[in-house]
Amino acid sequence: DNGDYFVQIRDLYGKGGDDYPYRLFATEATPDFRLTFSQDRLWMGQGNRTPLHVVATRLNGYNGEIVLDLQGLPKGVSTLVNPVIPAGRNDVFLVLNADMGASIQVQPFRLVGRATIDKRRIVHEAQALETTQRDNNTTNTPRELPTIGVTEPLDMVLGLSMEKIALSPGESREVVVKITCKAGFNAKIPIAVLGVPGGVTVTVNPPEIPEKQNEAKIVIKAEGNAPLGEFVF
């Protein structure tokens, strides 16, 4: 719209001033997207998995599918789920799996998103963020070189009694969380369930696996307003 606008610009680290010159271009608003992910350093043991939370910021009305491409993964590391942010969704949890024979190494990786918008092929590289908390405030700092590392098998491996759960609104399922530990590893293990959509509740009982025990139970329930679709948690 016509009118006067005030523009305030800082760099990615929040800095600004007379020593930070910028060029500002005004163009017609077109549908687009931006991608970020919050783990800039991923670590996983051979035979284990780790989640990667990818967030899409949708711009100017774009609501379609975004296809993701992880580049530079170590040999033996792959994604267990289709790397796509579905239409209408703003995030996805990718699950990375390291085979028992995965290469033990640390190396940089890239995450790229692709979409076709109004017959235009759009490609954007995701921005890695380091998340820190101080005095109950969360800060996301951009990182330029995200890395992924594979180590020898961990002291503990987590598993579920079922990996695909089909629920209708109002239904619930009980899932057993089991751990396999190396000899001598007896610590208590807190449990967190990530990626559950709105309208789905999760009860963890107990909220941690006690010392010297190897399982707990979670109950997943779809409320009447639960969205239809497939979700990764």
Disulfide bonds with the S-S distance in Angstrom:
none
